[in-house]
Amino acid sequence: HNGDKEQRFSLNRSYYGLYIPKMYWRRLENFSTNSLALIVSDKSYNEHDYIRDFEEFKKLLNEK
């Protein structure tokens, strides 16, 4: 979701991947048995770098 419209992608093959740039709301769902999500980043995880509330996300988008 880019704040304006939502798109859905089905990653139903092990060789599929999806790049999600910053300031896009994403939701992961419908994992099959024994599947996993691999997150690749150039920075260490920091809880404060993430927005957990969709309304807060939309507010930050409108401020830009």
N, C-alpha and C positions, 0 to 999 in steps of 0.2 A: 504494500500500500504506500503510495507516494504522497498521501494526504489529500489526493483528489480522486484517484481511482485505484481499485484493487485488481491484481492479477493473480491467478493460481497456476502453479506448475506441478506436474506430476513427475517425480524422479523415480521411475519404476525400473531402472536398469542400474547395475552396480557401476557402470562407467559414465553415468550422467552426473553432472555437477551444475551448480548455479551460483554465479557471483552476485552478491547483494551489496551495492554501495552503501556508504553511510547515509543516514537520514532517510532510510526506507524501513517501514514497519514490516516485520516478518513474523510469521506464525508457522511453527512446525507441527504437523499432525499426521495421523494415519501411518505410523511406523509399522512395518510388518515384523514378524518374529525374527529375532537375531539381526535386525538392521541397526544402523547407527548413523549419527550425524557427525561429520568431521568439520570442525571449524578451524580455518587457517588464518593466522593473524601475524603481523609483524611486531606486535606489542604484547606484553604480559597482560593477563586478565586483571581488570580493575572493576569492581562492582559499580563504582560511581560513573563509569563510562556508559552505562546502559540505562535506557528509559524503559520502565516497566508498566507505564500507564498510557493507553492510547490517547486519552484526552490531553495529557501533558505533551505527548509527541506532536499532536496537531497544533497545540499552542506554540511550541518551539518553532514549528514550520512557519507559522504566520508571523513570527517575529523576524524572520529572515527577509 
